[in-house]
Amino acid sequence: MKKLILINGGLLLALFIAFELSSSAEVPGFNSILGRGFSPAHTAGENPNEVIKTKQKTNAICFKVEDVSNKNASIQNNNSMIKVSIIAQNIQRQLLGIGFDLQFNAAALEFVKYEKGAFFERGGVPVYMSKLSTLSTMSSLSTEGKIVSAVALKRNNILQKGSGEIISFYFNKKQKADYSFAFKNTVAATLENGTRRNLGNIFWGECN
């Protein structure tokens, strides 16, 4: 796959899907997929069709934060580590892929790696991409960090629905500070008659 210029998770997902589908005779090519019905990605909370947060979420993609210090033997010097799992909860429509930015305080946390989840893996051979981006602010205690990420199934894979872990990210704690996370530039896509469609009514936020 050619190297991509990363702008946000939604655009990255569109490029992934276009690349994976372009060589299939059953679906549109690269240019037609990008040019047909691609709506701008949004910040979680701004979508008027977003599902209201409830105890039991439906059609949700959420993040779960865990302190996994000393629990991951595959990572050296893991005595102070946080895991952020991106989880699908009760997705009713079949998913082709998702894209998002995961925002965090890079002054307090250092991104280490990501691990694949089982949700898209059960559908075939998905493609993963995650890239770190940071921006220093006026305060030395606040450095804006984000992981631009996308996961998309390849052509001829089986689209997925239901629940499961999609991808997880590991961070080292650098100092005691704000460990909060947030989604931005989110998009979830399906295929309808061979055409990529963005899905509305998806809750993006923290898991209960």
C-alpha positions in Angstrom: 0.0 0.0 0.0 1.3 3.5 -0.8 2.1 5.9 2.0 -0.9 8.1 2.8 -1.0 11.7 3.9 -3.0 11.6 7.2 -5.5 14.4 7.8 -8.1 12.8 10.0 -9.6 9.4 10.7 -12.5 9.9 8.4 -10.4 10.8 5.4 -8.0 8.0 6.2 -10.9 5.5 6.4 -12.2 6.7 3.0 -8.7 6.3 1.4 -8.3 2.8 2.9 -11.7 1.7 1.7 -11.2 3.2 -1.8 -7.8 1.4 -2.1 -9.1 -1.9 -0.9 -12.1 -1.9 -3.2 -10.7 -0.3 -6.3 -9.4 -3.6 -7.8 -12.8 -5.3 -7.4 -15.1 -5.5 -10.4 -18.1 -5.6 -8.1 -17.7 -2.1 -6.6 -16.8 1.4 -7.7 -13.2 2.5 -8.1 -11.1 4.9 -6.1 -12.4 8.2 -7.5 -16.0 7.2 -7.5 -16.0 6.0 -3.9 -14.4 9.2 -2.6 -16.7 11.4 -4.7 -20.0 9.7 -3.8 -21.7 10.7 -0.5 -18.6 11.4 1.6 -19.9 13.7 4.4 -17.4 15.5 6.7 -16.4 13.8 9.8 -17.7 15.3 13.1 -16.7 15.7 16.7 -18.5 13.4 19.0 -21.4 15.2 20.5 -22.1 17.4 17.5 -24.1 14.9 15.4 -27.8 15.6 15.8 -28.6 12.0 15.1 -26.2 10.7 17.8 -27.7 8.1 20.1 -28.2 9.5 23.7 -25.9 7.9 26.2 -27.7 5.3 28.3 -26.7 2.5 30.6 -27.0 -0.1 27.8 -25.6 1.4 24.6 -26.8 0.4 21.2 -24.9 1.4 18.0 -22.0 2.6 20.0 -18.3 2.8 19.5 -16.7 3.7 22.8 -13.4 3.8 24.6 -12.5 2.0 27.9 -9.6 3.2 30.0 -7.7 0.7 32.2 -4.6 0.9 34.3 -2.6 -2.1 33.2 0.7 -1.3 35.1 2.8 -4.5 35.4 0.2 -6.5 33.5 1.5 -6.6 29.9 4.6 -8.8 29.7 5.1 -8.0 26.0 6.1 -4.4 26.9 9.3 -3.6 28.8 9.2 -1.0 31.6 5.5 -1.3 31.8 5.2 -0.4 35.6 3.1 2.6 34.8 0.9 2.0 31.8 -2.7 2.8 30.6 -4.6 0.8 28.0 -7.4 2.4 26.0 -9.7 -0.1 24.3 -11.9 1.0 21.4 -15.0 -1.2 21.6 -18.1 -1.8 19.4 -21.3 -2.2 21.4 -24.4 -3.6 19.9 -23.8 -2.3 16.4 -27.0 -3.0 14.4 -25.7 -2.3 10.9 -22.9 -4.1 9.2 -19.6 -2.2 9.5 -17.0 -2.0 6.7 -14.7 0.2 8.8 -14.2 3.1 11.2 -12.0 6.1 11.4 -11.3 8.5 14.3 -8.9 10.8 16.1 -8.2 9.8 19.8 -7.2 12.9 21.7 -5.1 12.8 24.9 -2.7 14.9 26.9 0.8 14.1 25.4 2.5 15.9 28.3 1.2 13.3 30.7 1.1 10.2 28.4 3.5 8.7 25.9 2.0 6.5 23.1 3.7 3.1 23.0 1.8 0.8 20.6 -1.5 -0.5 19.4 -2.9 -4.0 19.4 -5.6 -5.5 17.0 -8.9 -6.5 18.5 -11.2 -9.3 17.5 -14.2 -7.4 16.1 -13.0 -6.9 12.5 -10.6 -9.8 12.6 -13.5 -12.3 12.6 -14.6 -10.8 9.2 -11.4 -11.5 7.3 -8.1 -9.5 7.0 -8.7 -5.9 8.0 -6.2 -3.1 7.4 -5.0 -1.0 10.4 -3.4 2.4 10.5 -2.5 4.5 13.5 -0.3 7.6 13.5 0.7 9.8 16.4 0.4 13.6 16.1 1.3 16.2 18.8 1.0 19.9 19.2 2.6 21.9 22.0 0.4 24.5 23.7 1.3 27.6 25.8 1.4 25.5 28.9 4.2 23.0 29.4 1.7 20.8 31.3 -0.6 20.6 28.3 0.6 19.1 25.0 -2.2 18.3 22.6 -1.8 14.7 21.4 -3.9 12.6 19.1 -3.8 9.2 17.4 -5.2 9.3 13.9 -6.5 5.8 13.4 -8.6 3.8 10.9 -9.6 0.1 10.6 -11.2 -1.2 7.4 -12.0 -4.6 6.1 -10.7 -5.6 2.7 -12.8 -6.5 -0.4 -14.5 -9.9 -0.1 -14.3 -9.8 3.7 -17.4 -10.2 5.8 -18.8 -6.9 7.2 -19.3 -7.0 10.9 -22.0 -6.0 13.5 -22.6 -6.8 17.1 -20.0 -6.2 19.8 -16.3 -6.6 20.4 -13.0 -4.9 20.8 -11.8 -3.2 17.7 -8.3 -1.9 18.6 -6.5 -1.0 21.8 -3.8 1.6 22.5 -1.1 1.5 25.2 0.4 4.6 26.9 3.2 5.1 29.4 2.4 7.6 32.2 5.0 10.4 32.2 3.6 12.4 35.0 0.5 12.7 37.2 -1.9 14.9 35.2 -5.0 14.7 33.1 -5.5 11.2 31.7 -8.7 12.0 29.9 -9.4 10.9 26.3 -11.9 12.1 23.6 -13.0 11.2 20.1 -12.9 13.6 17.2 -13.3 13.4 13.4 -15.3 10.2 13.7 -16.8 8.1 10.9 -18.2 4.7 10.5 -19.0 3.2 7.1 -20.9 0.3 5.5 -21.5 -0.9 2.0 -24.9 -0.6 0.3 -25.1 -2.2 -3.2 -21.3 -1.9 -3.5 -21.3 1.8 -2.5 -19.6 3.1 0.6 -22.1 4.9 3.0 -21.4 6.7 6.2 -23.6 5.5 9.1 -25.5 8.0 11.3 -26.9 7.2 14.8 -23.6 6.1 16.1 -22.7 7.0 19.7 -19.0 8.0 20.1 -17.8 8.4 23.7 -16.6 6.7 26.8 -18.0 3.3 27.7 -20.0 2.9 30.9 
